[in-house]
Amino acid sequence: MSKKIILSGIQPSGQLSIGNYLGAIKNFVNYQDTYDTYYCIVDLHAITVRQNPVALKENSYALAAWYLAAGLNPEKCSIFIQSHVTEHAEMGWILSTFTQMGELERMTQFKDKANQHKQNINAGLFTYPALMAGDILLYGTDVVPTGHDQKQHIELTRDIAKRFNGIYGDILTVPEPFIPKVAARIKDLQNPLKKMSKSSDGAGTIFLNEPLKSIEKKIKRAVTDNEMNIAYDEKNQAGLANLMGIYAACENKQIEEVLPLFEGKGYGDLKKAVAEKVIEILEPMQNRYNELMNDKAELDNILKKGAEKARAKASPTLIKVKEAVGFIAPS
């Protein structure tokens, strides 16, 4: 039996955080052995917010390097730059004509980003979900690992696929969203009511490439509460729950499995254990990342091969879509 297909992507904007690793990339590594996997560096999406061109290039390389340092194997999965596979832009445009204005207006992420970037509320920011649908549907994707903040976009992708199929027949695979149970949403260490963000000021964010001593200090200074007992309560003990989530994700365990380890212990014990686990994971990753970033030729080679594999999968779908809508194939 053929493997089910997974596609996921991260924007090359800002520095990656431990939230990106534990909430997404760590799971990517697990999927590559059981799924047909495509991991995209979504630079087309990144430019919906104005980017520094030099930083965008460097961040794209950095994201590829972190993918590899985390354990992604280019022999088992396709790692590629979105703009290197031109089918994404074509598919996104076609699917934008199957996406209703009212649907786009309801997207909460558009509202949030428009509020954050009032000086640049561009058309691409508005039609972002149609391009995202193109990303997903190009590969016959069965499963899309996603966070809660992207689930609305996956639902729209499903609606677009069903709408297209309803007109032209069974051409596009309707994907299913998948939200990991553990650490799907790592929170800010200083404000555990909001998601840890790679675009934050950094006080409550653990960046993958920051010094290990700095990481240790941030975890030890993490906000907890005044309850003085270790329990998992996202409402009343959000900071503590966040630390428990980080520890559980590092250990590949459920919260229920790690709670007994801290029975009768204090917050300091938990913070020390979390810091040790995070550093244990990040130290070898940082070493490998630095090696890769010093060998851009190797990264270029891996990204080229990844794009070739991705195009081989995406092109047949785009051809079917073009034929369905009535485009003349080039001679």
C-alpha positions as CSV (number, residue, x, y, z in Angstrom):
1,M,0.0,0.0,0.0
2,S,1.2,3.5,-0.8
3,K,2.0,5.8,2.1
4,K,-0.4,8.6,3.0
5,I,1.0,12.1,2.1
6,I,1.8,14.8,4.5
7,L,2.8,18.4,3.6
8,S,3.7,21.1,6.0
9,G,5.6,24.4,5.8
10,I,7.1,27.2,7.9
11,Q,7.7,30.8,7.0
12,P,11.4,31.9,6.8
13,S,10.8,35.0,8.9
14,G,12.4,35.7,12.2
15,Q,14.4,33.2,14.3
16,L,12.9,29.8,15.0
17,S,11.9,29.1,18.6
18,I,11.6,25.9,20.7
19,G,7.8,26.3,20.0
20,N,8.5,25.8,16.3
21,Y,10.6,22.7,17.1
22,L,8.4,21.0,19.7
23,G,5.1,22.0,18.1
24,A,6.1,21.2,14.5
25,I,9.6,20.2,13.4
26,K,10.1,17.4,16.0
27,N,6.9,15.8,14.7
28,F,8.1,16.2,11.1
29,V,11.0,13.9,11.9
30,N,8.6,11.3,13.2
31,Y,6.4,11.5,10.2
32,Q,9.1,10.9,7.6
33,D,9.3,7.1,8.3
34,T,5.6,6.4,8.0
35,Y,4.3,9.0,5.5
36,D,5.3,10.3,2.1
37,T,6.5,13.7,3.4
38,Y,7.0,17.2,1.8
39,Y,8.4,20.0,3.9
40,C,8.3,23.4,2.4
41,I,10.0,26.7,3.3
42,V,7.2,29.0,2.4
43,D,8.9,32.2,1.2
44,L,5.9,33.2,-1.0
45,H,3.8,33.4,2.1
46,A,6.5,35.3,4.0
47,I,6.4,38.3,1.7
48,T,2.8,39.1,2.6
49,V,4.6,41.0,5.3
50,R,7.4,43.3,4.1
51,Q,10.7,41.4,4.5
52,N,14.4,42.5,4.4
53,P,15.7,40.7,1.3
54,V,19.0,39.8,2.8
55,A,17.4,38.5,6.0
56,L,14.8,36.5,4.0
57,K,17.5,34.7,2.1
58,E,19.5,33.9,5.2
59,N,16.4,32.8,7.1
60,S,15.5,30.5,4.3
61,Y,18.8,28.8,4.5
62,A,18.6,28.8,8.3
63,L,15.2,27.0,8.2
64,A,16.5,24.4,5.8
65,A,19.5,23.9,8.2
66,W,17.3,23.6,11.2
67,Y,15.1,21.0,9.4
68,L,18.2,18.9,8.7
69,A,19.8,19.5,12.2
70,A,16.6,18.3,13.8
71,G,16.8,15.0,11.9
72,L,15.0,15.3,8.7
73,N,16.6,13.1,6.1
74,P,16.5,14.3,2.5
75,E,16.5,10.6,1.4
76,K,13.2,10.1,3.2
77,C,11.5,13.4,2.6
78,S,11.4,16.4,0.3
79,I,12.8,19.6,1.7
80,F,12.3,22.5,-0.7
81,I,11.8,26.3,-1.1
82,Q,8.2,27.1,-2.1
83,S,9.3,29.6,-4.8
84,H,11.5,27.0,-6.4
85,V,8.4,25.0,-7.3
86,T,6.5,27.4,-9.6
87,E,3.4,25.1,-9.5
88,H,2.6,26.6,-6.1
89,A,2.0,30.1,-7.5
90,E,0.0,28.8,-10.5
91,M,-2.2,26.6,-8.4
92,G,-2.7,29.3,-5.9
93,W,-4.0,31.7,-8.6
94,I,-6.3,29.1,-10.1
95,L,-7.8,28.2,-6.7
96,S,-8.2,31.9,-5.8
97,T,-11.0,31.9,-8.4
98,F,-12.7,29.1,-6.4
99,T,-12.4,31.0,-3.1
100,Q,-15.2,33.4,-2.1
101,M,-14.5,36.9,-0.7
102,G,-16.7,36.2,2.2
103,E,-14.6,33.2,3.1
104,L,-11.4,35.2,3.1
105,E,-13.0,38.0,5.1
106,R,-13.8,35.5,7.9
107,M,-10.2,34.4,8.3
108,T,-9.1,35.4,11.8
109,Q,-5.4,35.3,10.9
110,F,-6.0,37.9,8.2
111,K,-7.7,40.2,10.7
112,D,-4.9,39.7,13.2
113,K,-2.1,40.4,10.7
114,A,-4.0,43.3,9.1
115,N,-4.2,44.8,12.6
116,Q,-0.5,44.3,13.2
117,H,0.6,45.6,9.8
118,K,-1.9,48.5,9.1
119,Q,0.6,50.2,6.8
120,N,0.7,47.2,4.4
121,I,-2.7,45.5,4.2
122,N,-2.0,44.0,0.8
123,A,-4.0,41.7,-1.5
124,G,-1.6,38.9,-0.9
125,L,-2.2,39.0,2.8
126,F,-5.9,38.7,2.0
127,T,-5.6,35.8,-0.5
128,Y,-3.0,34.0,1.5
129,P,-5.4,31.1,2.3
130,A,-5.9,30.4,-1.5
131,L,-2.2,30.0,-1.9
132,M,-2.0,27.8,1.1
133,A,-4.8,25.6,-0.3
134,G,-2.7,25.4,-3.5
135,D,0.3,24.3,-1.5
136,I,-1.7,21.5,0.1
137,L,-3.8,20.3,-2.8
138,L,-0.9,20.1,-5.3
139,Y,0.5,17.0,-3.6
140,G,-2.7,15.0,-3.0
141,T,-2.1,15.7,0.6
142,D,-4.0,13.4,3.0
143,V,-2.9,14.8,6.3
144,V,-1.8,18.4,7.3
145,P,-0.1,18.7,10.7
146,T,-1.3,22.1,12.0
147,G,-1.7,24.2,15.0
148,H,-5.0,25.6,16.3
149,D,-4.2,29.0,14.6
150,Q,-4.1,27.4,11.1
151,K,-7.0,25.0,11.5
152,Q,-9.4,27.5,9.9
153,H,-7.2,27.6,6.8
154,I,-7.3,23.8,6.5
155,E,-11.1,23.9,6.7
156,L,-11.2,26.4,3.9
157,T,-8.8,24.2,1.9
158,R,-11.2,21.4,2.3
159,D,-14.1,23.6,1.2
160,I,-12.2,24.7,-1.9
161,A,-11.3,21.2,-2.9
162,K,-14.9,20.0,-2.5
163,R,-16.1,23.0,-4.5
164,F,-13.6,22.3,-7.3
165,N,-14.4,18.5,-7.3
166,G,-18.1,19.3,-7.3
167,I,-17.7,21.1,-10.6
168,Y,-15.0,19.1,-12.4
169,G,-15.1,15.6,-10.8
170,D,-12.9,13.8,-8.3
171,I,-9.5,15.5,-9.0
172,L,-8.3,17.0,-5.7
173,T,-7.7,15.0,-2.5
174,V,-9.6,16.5,0.4
175,P,-7.1,16.7,3.3
176,E,-7.6,16.1,7.0
177,P,-6.1,18.4,9.7
178,F,-4.0,16.8,12.4
179,I,-3.2,18.6,15.7
180,P,-0.6,16.8,17.8
181,K,-1.9,16.1,21.3
182,V,1.4,17.1,23.1
183,A,2.9,20.6,22.9
184,A,0.9,21.7,19.8
185,R,1.0,25.2,21.2
186,I,4.0,26.2,23.3
187,K,3.3,29.4,25.2
188,D,5.5,32.5,26.0
189,L,7.5,31.9,29.2
190,Q,6.7,35.4,30.4
191,N,3.1,35.6,29.2
192,P,1.7,32.0,29.1
193,L,-1.6,33.2,27.9
194,K,-0.2,33.8,24.4
195,K,1.7,31.6,21.9
196,M,5.5,31.6,22.0
197,S,6.4,33.6,18.9
198,K,9.6,33.8,16.8
199,S,8.7,37.4,16.1
200,S,8.5,38.5,19.7
201,D,11.0,40.7,21.6
202,G,12.6,37.5,23.0
203,A,12.0,37.8,26.7
204,G,9.7,34.8,26.9
205,T,10.9,33.0,23.8
206,I,13.5,30.3,23.6
207,F,15.3,30.7,20.3
208,L,16.9,27.6,18.8
209,N,20.2,29.3,18.1
210,E,20.6,31.3,21.3
211,P,23.4,30.5,23.9
212,L,22.6,27.6,26.2
213,K,23.2,29.7,29.3
214,S,20.7,32.2,28.1
215,I,18.1,29.4,27.6
216,E,18.7,28.2,31.1
217,K,18.2,31.6,32.6
218,K,14.9,32.2,30.6
219,I,13.5,28.9,31.8
220,K,14.4,29.6,35.4
221,R,12.8,33.0,35.2
222,A,9.6,31.6,33.6
223,V,6.3,32.9,35.1
224,T,4.5,30.3,37.3
225,D,2.0,31.1,40.0
226,N,1.4,31.2,43.7
227,E,-0.3,27.8,44.1
228,M,2.9,26.2,45.1
229,N,1.9,22.7,43.9
230,I,2.7,21.0,40.7
231,A,-0.4,20.2,38.7
232,Y,-1.5,20.6,35.1
233,D,-4.2,23.4,35.0
234,E,-4.1,25.5,31.8
235,K,-6.6,28.0,33.2
236,N,-5.3,28.6,36.7
237,Q,-1.7,27.6,36.4
238,A,-0.9,28.5,32.8
239,G,2.8,29.1,33.3
240,L,3.3,25.8,35.1
241,A,1.2,24.0,32.5
242,N,3.4,25.4,29.8
243,L,6.6,24.1,31.4
244,M,5.0,20.7,31.9
245,G,4.0,20.7,28.2
246,I,7.6,21.6,27.2
247,Y,9.0,18.8,29.3
248,A,6.4,16.2,28.1
249,A,7.1,17.1,24.5
250,C,10.9,16.8,25.0
251,E,10.3,13.3,26.5
252,N,7.7,12.2,23.9
253,K,5.3,11.6,26.7
254,Q,1.8,12.6,27.6
255,I,1.3,15.1,30.5
256,E,-0.2,12.3,32.6
257,E,3.0,10.3,32.3
258,V,5.3,13.1,33.5
259,L,3.2,14.5,36.4
260,P,4.2,11.7,38.8
261,L,7.9,12.5,38.2
262,F,7.4,15.9,40.0
263,E,5.1,14.8,42.8
264,G,6.2,16.4,46.0
265,K,8.7,18.6,44.3
266,G,8.9,22.4,43.8
267,Y,8.7,24.8,40.9
268,G,12.5,25.1,41.0
269,D,12.9,21.4,40.5
270,L,10.6,21.5,37.5
271,K,12.4,24.4,35.9
272,K,15.7,22.8,36.4
273,A,14.5,19.6,34.7
274,V,12.9,21.5,31.8
275,A,16.1,23.5,31.2
276,E,18.2,20.3,31.2
277,K,16.0,18.6,28.7
278,V,15.8,21.5,26.4
279,I,19.6,22.0,26.5
280,E,20.1,18.2,26.0
281,I,18.1,18.4,22.8
282,L,19.4,21.8,21.4
283,E,23.1,21.4,22.0
284,P,23.8,18.8,19.3
285,M,21.2,20.5,17.0
286,Q,23.0,23.8,17.3
287,N,26.3,22.1,16.5
288,R,24.9,20.5,13.3
289,Y,23.1,23.7,12.4
290,N,26.3,25.7,12.5
291,E,28.1,23.1,10.3
292,L,25.3,23.3,7.7
293,M,25.2,27.1,7.7
294,N,28.9,27.1,6.9
295,D,28.3,24.9,3.8
296,K,25.6,26.7,1.7
297,A,26.7,24.7,-1.3
298,E,25.4,21.6,0.4
299,L,22.2,23.3,1.4
300,D,21.7,24.4,-2.2
301,N,22.2,20.9,-3.4
302,I,19.7,19.4,-0.9
303,L,17.1,22.1,-1.7
304,K,17.6,21.6,-5.5
305,K,16.9,17.8,-5.2
306,G,14.0,18.5,-2.9
307,A,12.4,20.9,-5.4
308,E,12.9,18.3,-8.2
309,K,11.1,15.7,-6.1
310,A,8.4,18.1,-5.2
311,R,7.8,19.2,-8.8
312,A,7.6,15.6,-9.9
313,K,4.7,15.2,-7.5
314,A,3.0,18.6,-7.9
315,S,3.2,18.9,-11.7
316,P,0.7,16.1,-12.6
317,T,-1.9,17.6,-10.3
318,L,-1.5,21.0,-11.8
319,I,-1.8,19.5,-15.3
320,K,-5.1,17.8,-14.3
321,V,-6.4,21.1,-12.8
322,K,-5.5,23.1,-15.9
323,E,-7.1,20.5,-18.2
324,A,-10.3,20.5,-16.0
325,V,-10.8,24.3,-16.2
326,G,-10.1,24.3,-20.0
327,F,-6.6,25.5,-20.4
328,I,-4.7,24.5,-23.6
329,A,-1.6,22.4,-22.8
330,P,1.6,23.9,-24.2
331,S,2.9,22.1,-27.3
